[in-house]
Amino acid sequence: MTTPFVEANGARIPAIGLGTWDLRERTCVRMVEHALRLGYRLIDTAEMYGNEREVGEGLRGSGIPRDQVFVTTKVSPEHLAPRALEGAAKESLARLKLSEVDLLLIHWPNPSIPLADTIGALCRMKREGCAKHIGVSNFTVDLIAEAVKLATEPLVTDQVEWHPFIDQTKVVEACRRHGLAVTAYSPMARGAVLSDETLRGIGAQHGKTAGQVGLRYLVQCGAVVIPRSSRPEGLAANFAIFDFELTPVEMADIARLAHPRGRLVDWSGAPDWD
C-alpha cells in the first residue's frame, strides 16, 4: 500500500517510519531491510544511536531505490557548535554511505551553545546539499519560536515524545503555527500502550491491537509516528494502521489518558518542558 504523507514547509514526510533507537548490529540491518520491504518509507536514526552504518547497510540491502526512502538522522547535543555540527553531519553521511539525508535534526537543545550559531550551521548544511530538509527535536514552545525566527531555511519538524499518556497540546499547536510537522518518538510509551485497557477495548471494536490503536490515534492527530520494533511481526503490526479510523468519541477517550507523569524520556540536560 502507499503510505500517507505529512506535508510541512516543503517536505513530504511518510506518516509512519521505523525508529531505530536501541537497534544494534545485525538486528538493526535486518529490521531496516524488512521494514522497507514491507512498505515503510521512513527510517529514523541518529549519531547518538551508534547504528548509522547498520541503517545504511539495511537501506542498501533492501533493494528499495534510494529516492523512495526518507532518511532522518540527528546531530548530538555536544556537536552543536558550527564547526562541530558540520563535522558531525558529514560523518553521519559517511557512516550511512549517503551523499545526503532527507532530514537532519538537532537531537537535543544545548543551552551552552548559542542557538543562533547552531541554527546557522544547520541551515548551511541544507544549502550545501548535506540534507534536503532540516528540523529540530525535543524543542519546547519557546525554543521552536526562537529557532524559526533564526532560521534562514525552512524547519520542517519537531520530533518529540508523544503517546496517549502525555499531553503535547502546547508543542503541537506551536508547530502548527509555524508550519512544522510533529514527529512522535516513543509512540508506544515503551510498551505501556499495549496493556492499556481503554486502548484494548477500542481495539476490540475495530479488530486491532492496543498498539495499533495508539499509533492510529497519533496519525489522526496529524503526527508522523516512528515506532521501533526488533521483530518482523511487530513491524507488520505497526504498519497496519491505515485501514481503519477512530471515531471522534474514541479519539476523545484516548486523549483523556494523558496525565502529568506521562513523560518517559527525561534527563538532567533536557529543557524545561511545557
N, C-alpha and C positions, 0 to 999 in steps of 0.2 A: 504494500500500500504506500501511497505518497504521504509523507509526514507533513502535517501542517507547519506553517512558519509563523513566527512573531516578527513583525517589522518594526524597526526602530532607527530613526536617524540615518536611513540609507542602507541599513543591514537587514538581511532576511535570515533570521536565526531559527533553525529547526526547533520545534516546540518540545522535543524530548531528545536527550542525549545521554551518553554513558559518562557518569562521573567515575574517575579512576583513582581517587584518593584511597590509599592503602592497598591498591593492587600492585603486586610485585612480580618481577621476573616472568616466567613462562605463563603464569596465570594471567598477568596483565596482557601479554601478547595474544593469548587465546581469546580473552574476553573482548578485546578490541576487534579482532578478526570476526568473531562470532556476531557481535553486535552489528557490525557493518553489513554482514551477510544477511542478517535478519531484517534490515531496513533502517537501522539507526543511521543518521547522517550528521550527528554532532558528537565529537569526542572532546572531553574536558580534562586537561592535565594542568600541571604547574611545576615550576622549578622546584618548589618545596616538596613535591611528592616523590622526587627521585626516580621517576619512571618514564621520562620523556623518550628515552631510547626505545623502551619496550612499546610505548604507544606508536612511535614511528614505524617500528617493525610490524606491529599489528595492522597498521594502516596499509603498508605495502603488501603484506601477506593476504589481505582481504580480497585483493583483486578489484576493489571498487576504485574507479578513476579519482584521482586527487581532486579534481574540480567539483566533484559531487559531495565532498566531505568538508564539514565546517569544523576546523580545529582551533580550540581555545587553549592558550597557556597563560601563566601568570608569573609576574616578577615578584620575588620575595621582598619583604619589607626592609631588609638590610641592604638592598641594592637599589634604593630609590633616588640616590644622588645621581645627577645626569650621566656622568661617565660610567658609573656602575650599572645604571639601568640599561644603557646602550650595550655594555658588555654582556650583561645577563640575558638580554633579549637575543643577541646573536649567538650566545652559547646554547640557548634553548633551541634555536633553529638548527644548530649543528647537531645537537643530540637527536632531534626529531628527523634530521636529514630532509628538511624542507627549506625552500627559498623564502617562504613567508608563511605566517599563520593567518587564519581568518580573523582572529580576535586576540588581542594582547591586553591583559588586565594588570592593574596594580592589585596584588593579592590582599594586602592589609595596609591601611594608612600608617605612616610613620611620623609622629609629631616632631621628631628631632631633625627632620629634613624638610625644608620649606616646600609646601605643596606646589607653589608656582614652579619651582625647579623640576619637580617630578613630572608634573603635567606637561611642562615644556618639552622634556625629554621624551615622554610618551608620544606626544604629537609628532615629534621629529621622527620617531620610529615608523609612524604611519607614512609620513611624507617620503621617507627613504625606501619604502616598499617592504619593510620587515613585517608589517601587519596590514591587512585590508581594513580592519576596524580596531578601535581601542575602547577601553572602558575601565571600570573600577570594581572592586569587591570589598565587602564589609565597610562601606561608606554610609555614614549617617545622613540625616536630612541636611544638616548644615554643611557637611563635607561635600555632599552632592552639589549643592548650590555653589560652593566655592570652586569646585573642580570645573563645573560647567562654565562659570564666569572666566576662569583662567584658560580654558582650552581654546586653541585655535583650529582644532579639528573636532568633528562631532564625537561625543561619547555615546555609546550605544547600549550599555547595560550597567547595572549594579548587581553583582552577584552576592546574595545574602542567604543566611539560614532562613528557610521558610518551610513550614509544615503545618498541619492543622492545630498544633499545640502552641504556636507562637503568633502573636498579633503583630504583623508588619504593615499595618494600615498606613502609618505615617511615612514610612520609606517608600511604599508603593505609590502613594499619592505624590510624593516628591519626584519620583522617577517619571510619572505620567506628566507632571507639569513641564518637565524638561525633555520629554520625548524619548526617555530611556526605557528599555525593556528591563524587567526584573527576572534574573535567573535564580532559581531556588535550589540551593545546595542542601544536603541532608533532608530531602523531602520526605523520607521515611522516618525521620526522627530516630535514626539509628535503630530501627526495628520496632519502636514503640507503636507506630501506626498499625502494625499487623495484629496487635492484640486488643485494640480499642473496640469496645462493644458497640458504640454508635456507628463506627465505620463498618464493622462487620454486619450490623443489621441493615444498613443501607446497601451494602454489597449484596446481601441475600436477595434484595428486591431486583437486582439487575443481573444476577448470576456472575458476580465479580467478587474478588477478594477485597479485604480491607485496604491492602496496599494499593490496589488499582483504584479504589475509590479516593484514597488520599491524593494520589497523583492526578486523577481526573479533576478533583476539586481545584488544585493549583492551576492546572491548564485552563479551566473555565474562569479562573480569576485573572487569566492573561499571562501567567508566568511561563517561562522556559524551565523545564524540570530536568535535573541531571542525576537520577538515582544511580547508585553504584550496585553492582552485583558481581559476585565471583562464581556464579553458577549459570550455565546456559538456560536452564528453565526459569531462573529469575529474570534474565534478560528478556525472555519471551513474554513473561507475565507483565513486566513493567511496560512493555511496548504496546500491550493490548488494551489501550485506554481510549481509543478513538472511535469505538463502535457503540458507545452508549453516552447518555447525557444525564447529569444530575438535575433534579428539579429545583426550582427556587427554594422550596421548603427544605430540601435536603442540603442545599448549599448553606442555608441559614443555620441548620442544625450543626453542620460541621464547623462553621465559623464560631459557634459558641464553645467549642472545645479549647480555644486559645485561653491561656492563663499566664499570670505574671512570671511564673517559674518555668516557663516552657522552653527557654533558651538552653541549648545544649553545648554550643561552641562558644566558649568564653575563656579569656586568659588575661594575664596582667597587662599585656600590651594592646588589648582591644580598646576601641574608642568608647566614649560614654554613649551607650546605646539609647536610642529614642524610646 
